[in-house]
């Protein structure tokens, strides 16, 4: 039982104190892929709101087309 506890402690320490850069990089890429579209989506939402506002102003002033 003592040998098993020492083996488990050693395995835990090894897992805790070692650094796996490939695993960290994979997690970072997954997060970037998962959440990377958010800024683009917020830009689209902002642009759509501005387009609606300009369109409403143009309709209010007239057609906006001059011949």
FIDODO-518896 format. One record per residue: residue number from 1; residue in three letters; x, y, z of N, C-alpha, C in turn. Coordinates in steps of 0.02 Angstrom, whole numbers. Last residue first. Layout:
// FIDODO-518896
SITE	NUM	ALA	X	Y	Z	X	Y	Z	X	Y	Z .
...
// end
This chain:
// FIDODO-518896
SITE	67	UNK	-1492	3218	-2995	-1481	3208	-3066	-1444	3266	-3096 .
SITE	66	UNK	-1464	3138	-2843	-1469	3201	-2880	-1453	3189	-2953 .
SITE	65	UNK	-1534	3050	-2713	-1506	3044	-2780	-1518	3110	-2816 .
SITE	64	UNK	-1602	3061	-2597	-1530	3066	-2593	-1496	3061	-2660 .
SITE	63	UNK	-1738	3056	-2577	-1706	2998	-2607	-1631	3001	-2600 .
SITE	62	UNK	-1759	3127	-2414	-1778	3119	-2483	-1741	3060	-2512 .
SITE	61	UNK	-1735	3126	-2280	-1716	3187	-2319	-1742	3183	-2390 .
SITE	60	UNK	-1778	2999	-2244	-1809	3057	-2213	-1796	3120	-2253 .
SITE	59	UNK	-1691	2917	-2314	-1762	2915	-2330	-1798	2976	-2302 .
SITE	58	UNK	-1573	2952	-2247	-1579	2964	-2319	-1653	2964	-2340 .
SITE	57	UNK	-1599	2906	-2118	-1587	2978	-2130	-1597	2995	-2203 .
SITE	56	UNK	-1610	2768	-2144	-1668	2805	-2117	-1660	2880	-2128 .
SITE	55	UNK	-1478	2743	-2186	-1535	2732	-2232	-1597	2770	-2209 .
SITE	54	UNK	-1409	2771	-2070	-1396	2812	-2130	-1454	2804	-2179 .
SITE	53	UNK	-1461	2668	-1988	-1468	2738	-1969	-1459	2784	-2029 .
SITE	52	UNK	-1423	2550	-2056	-1495	2566	-2045	-1505	2639	-2030 .
SITE	51	UNK	-1284	2564	-2049	-1317	2565	-2114	-1392	2580	-2107 .
SITE	50	UNK	-1266	2551	-1912	-1248	2614	-1944	-1282	2619	-2013 .
SITE	49	UNK	-1307	2418	-1896	-1343	2471	-1862	-1328	2539	-1893 .
SITE	48	UNK	-1210	2353	-1973	-1280	2348	-1992	-1321	2403	-1959 .
SITE	47	UNK	-1095	2382	-1900	-1102	2407	-1968	-1174	2405	-1992 .
SITE	46	UNK	-1122	2311	-1783	-1113	2383	-1780	-1123	2414	-1850 .
SITE	45	UNK	-1126	2180	-1834	-1185	2208	-1800	-1181	2284	-1797 .
SITE	44	UNK	-996	2169	-1883	-1053	2163	-1929	-1115	2194	-1898 .
SITE	43	UNK	-926	2177	-1763	-916	2227	-1815	-972	2227	-1866 .
SITE	42	UNK	-968	2062	-1700	-988	2126	-1670	-977	2183	-1720 .
SITE	41	UNK	-910	1968	-1787	-982	1971	-1781	-1004	2037	-1750 .
SITE	40	UNK	-775	1991	-1765	-803	2001	-1831	-879	2008	-1828 .
SITE	39	UNK	-762	1955	-1629	-751	2024	-1651	-780	2039	-1720 .
SITE	38	UNK	-800	1811	-1639	-839	1861	-1602	-825	1933	-1623 .
SITE	37	UNK	-719	1718	-1698	-769	1750	-1741	-806	1806	-1705 .
SITE	36	UNK	-639	1660	-1601	-610	1708	-1647	-660	1745	-1689 .
SITE	35	UNK	-680	1559	-1517	-702	1626	-1501	-677	1679	-1550 .
SITE	34	UNK	-630	1440	-1576	-697	1441	-1548	-722	1513	-1540 .
SITE	33	UNK	-501	1471	-1613	-548	1450	-1664	-619	1458	-1639 .
SITE	32	UNK	-448	1499	-1488	-446	1550	-1540	-496	1534	-1595 .
SITE	31	UNK	-466	1375	-1424	-501	1435	-1399	-503	1489	-1452 .
SITE	30	UNK	-382	1296	-1503	-453	1279	-1499	-492	1339	-1474 .
SITE	29	UNK	-260	1357	-1477	-287	1359	-1545	-362	1342	-1545 .
SITE	28	UNK	-246	1325	-1342	-249	1395	-1362	-279	1401	-1433 .
SITE	27	UNK	-238	1185	-1347	-294	1217	-1311	-302	1289	-1332 .
SITE	26	UNK	-119	1172	-1418	-181	1146	-1447	-241	1177	-1412 .
SITE	25	UNK	-29	1228	-1328	-39	1259	-1393	-104	1235	-1425 .
SITE	24	UNK	-37	1136	-1223	-57	1206	-1211	-71	1240	-1278 .
SITE	23	UNK	16	1023	-1286	-53	1022	-1260	-79	1092	-1249 .
SITE	22	UNK	144	1070	-1313	100	1050	-1368	27	1048	-1346 .
SITE	21	UNK	203	1094	-1187	186	1150	-1231	140	1131	-1288 .
SITE	20	UNK	185	1039	-1037	173	1010	-1103	153	1065	-1151 .
SITE	19	UNK	284	1028	-896	250	1073	-942	244	1040	-1010 .
SITE	18	UNK	270	959	-732	298	959	-800	253	1001	-845 .
SITE	17	UNK	205	957	-611	264	1000	-618	295	999	-687 .
SITE	16	UNK	96	870	-622	86	938	-598	145	983	-616 .
SITE	15	UNK	149	748	-663	97	781	-703	89	854	-685 .
SITE	14	UNK	236	726	-555	262	730	-624	212	766	-668 .
SITE	13	UNK	147	719	-448	198	772	-450	225	780	-520 .
SITE	12	UNK	75	603	-486	41	667	-479	90	725	-482 .
SITE	11	UNK	175	507	-483	140	520	-545	105	588	-543 .
SITE	10	UNK	209	513	-345	259	529	-397	225	545	-463 .
SITE	9	UNK	88	471	-289	114	537	-274	165	559	-326 .
SITE	8	UNK	82	340	-342	30	389	-359	53	460	-346 .
SITE	7	UNK	195	286	-280	190	289	-353	139	340	-376 .
SITE	6	UNK	158	298	-145	217	334	-170	216	339	-246 .
SITE	5	UNK	49	211	-144	39	282	-128	98	323	-152 .
SITE	4	UNK	114	91	-174	63	116	-219	51	191	-207 .
SITE	3	UNK	195	77	-62	226	84	-127	177	112	-178 .
SITE	2	UNK	98	63	37	142	121	39	175	132	-29 .
SITE	1	UNK	41	-59	0	0	0	0	43	62	0 .
// end
